[in-house]
Amino acid sequence: MNDTKAAEAAVSGVEAEAAAVTVAATVSTYPVAPGVRLNVRSGPGTNYGIVRVLPAGTRVPIFCQTPGTTVTGPYGTSKIWDNIDNGEYVSDAYVYTGSDGYVASRCS
């Protein structure tokens, strides 16, 4: 690789990293209910498989929200599911958002 291409690749990497930091900075995180180990599912409902379990004391990002199975938890009864990562959803009834409604855009 010549010096010009190496410099262009380095600049592209820095720009990509800056873009990722900007996106991360615009996504808020919210606490999971105290003492709760929360099931993360592959889709917005209790009929979807469990992908992993979050430990107590976790904060989660909410990238988007979508309706799904109605769940009753520490923060009420809700049919809203929070997308916390690619293909990972948790019931909003277990996440303290300070609202009974949507706090993020709808998932497409």
C-alpha positions in Angstrom: 0.0 0.0 0.0 1.4 3.4 -0.9 1.6 6.3 1.6 -1.4 8.1 0.1 -3.7 5.0 0.3 -2.5 4.3 3.8 -3.3 7.9 4.9 -6.7 7.7 3.2 -7.5 4.4 5.0 -6.4 5.9 8.3 -8.7 9.0 7.8 -11.6 6.7 6.8 -11.1 4.7 10.0 -11.1 7.8 12.1 -14.2 9.2 10.4 -16.0 5.9 10.9 -15.0 5.8 14.6 -16.2 9.4 15.0 -19.6 8.6 13.4 -20.0 5.6 15.7 -19.3 7.8 18.8 -21.8 10.4 17.6 -24.5 7.7 17.1 -23.7 6.2 20.5 -23.9 9.6 22.1 -27.4 10.2 20.8 -28.9 7.0 22.3 -30.0 7.2 25.9 -29.6 4.3 28.4 -32.2 3.4 30.9 -32.0 1.3 34.1 -33.6 -2.2 34.4 -35.7 -2.5 37.5 -33.7 -3.0 40.7 -32.8 -6.6 41.5 -34.2 -8.0 38.2 -32.3 -10.3 36.0 -34.0 -9.5 32.7 -34.6 -12.0 29.8 -33.5 -10.6 26.4 -35.5 -12.1 23.6 -35.0 -12.4 19.9 -38.2 -10.6 19.1 -40.9 -8.4 20.8 -42.8 -11.0 22.7 -42.6 -13.7 25.3 -43.1 -16.3 22.5 -39.6 -15.4 21.2 -36.6 -17.3 22.4 -34.3 -16.0 25.2 -31.0 -14.8 23.7 -29.4 -13.9 27.0 -30.1 -12.7 30.5 -29.1 -9.3 31.7 -27.6 -9.1 35.2 -29.3 -7.0 37.9 -28.2 -3.4 37.9 -27.9 -3.2 34.1 -28.7 -0.1 32.0 -29.9 -0.6 28.4 -29.8 1.5 25.3 -33.2 1.8 23.5 -32.5 2.1 19.7 -36.2 1.8 18.8 -39.5 0.5 20.3 -42.2 -1.7 18.9 -45.5 -3.2 20.1 -45.5 -6.9 21.1 -46.8 -9.2 23.8 -48.4 -7.4 26.8 -46.3 -7.9 29.9 -46.8 -6.8 33.5 -43.7 -5.9 35.4 -42.4 -3.5 38.1 -43.2 -0.4 36.0 -46.8 -1.4 35.1 -48.3 -3.3 32.2 -47.1 -2.6 28.7 -47.1 -4.0 25.2 -44.0 -1.9 24.3 -40.8 -3.8 23.6 -37.4 -2.0 23.6 -34.8 -2.9 20.9 -31.5 -2.9 22.9 -29.3 -4.4 20.2 -29.6 -6.1 16.8 -32.2 -8.8 17.2 -32.5 -8.2 21.0 -35.7 -7.0 22.8 -36.8 -6.5 26.4 -40.2 -5.7 27.8 -40.6 -2.0 28.6 -42.4 -3.0 31.8 -39.0 -3.8 33.3 -37.1 -0.7 32.1 -37.5 2.7 33.8 -38.0 5.2 31.1 -40.0 7.7 33.1 -42.9 7.3 30.6 -45.8 4.9 30.0 -45.5 5.6 26.3 -42.8 5.5 23.6 -39.5 7.3 24.4 -37.8 6.3 21.1 -38.8 6.0 17.5 -40.8 3.0 16.3 -38.7 0.1 14.9 -39.1 -0.3 11.2 
